[in-house]
Amino acid sequence: MDQQLTSENMPASSEAKTSAQIAPGALAILPLRNSVLFPYTVMPLTIGRPSSLLAVQQAVRQQMSVGVVLQREASTDAPPE
């Protein structure tokens, strides 16, 4: 099961990546495992992958949208880009 990451328990190696910028016009993509988010619904999300957490945090900092997609294979830890 995914663990909820916060700045206190984030791995040290990913702290250096927090300064990465999302290119203007780009969309941060968040793959969801074992859940479906339907249009116009509100649902709490637990973000477990450090790369996903960093992408969402940066999108929020830059006031950009986040795209949510269903990940077909829930057992895959790092879906291909």
N, C-alpha and C positions, 0 to 999 in steps of 0.2 A: 504494500500500500504506500502511496506517496506521502512524504513528510512535508509539512508546511515549513518553508524556509523563511527566516527573518534575518535581519542584518546581524543578529547575535550569533546565529548558528550557521551562517553562510560560510562555505569553505573559503579559506584564505586565498586560494588561487583565483577565485572568481571575483574577489574584491578589486583586483587590479583592472578588471574588464569593465567596471562600472562607468568609466568615462567614455565608452564607445558611443558614437552617435548614429542615429538612424537617418539615412539619406532623405532629403526632402522629397515628398511624393511617394515614399516607400510605405509599406504596411508591415507592422510586426505581426507574425503569424504564431498563434498559440495552438498546438495540436492537443486535443483532449482525448484522454483514455477513459473508456468505460462510462462515458456520459455524452449526452446530446444536448446542445443548447439550441432551442428553437427561436426563430425570429420574434422580436418584441416581447421576450420574456426576461425576467431578472432571475439570476441564479448565482449563488456564491460559488466561487471556484477555488480549489486548492491547487496551487502551483508547486509541483515537486521537483522539477528539473531546474538546476541552476541556470541553464541557458534560457529557459522560458521565463524564469523569474527576472533575469536581467533584461530581457527584451521588453517585458511588460513594464518594468520600472522605468526604463528609458523612454518608452512610448508615453507614459504618464508625464514624465519630466518635460518632454517636448510637446505635450498636448496633442498627441497623434492618436489615430484609431488603431485598434488591435483586431486583426482578423482571427476568427476561431474556426478551426476545422476538426472534423472527426478523424482520429487515427484508427485505421482499420485493424492493425495488429497491436493489441494492448500490451503484449509481451515485449515489444521492441522498445528499448530504453532510449535510443537515439535515432529517431526517424531520419531518413536521408533528406538532404536539403533540396 
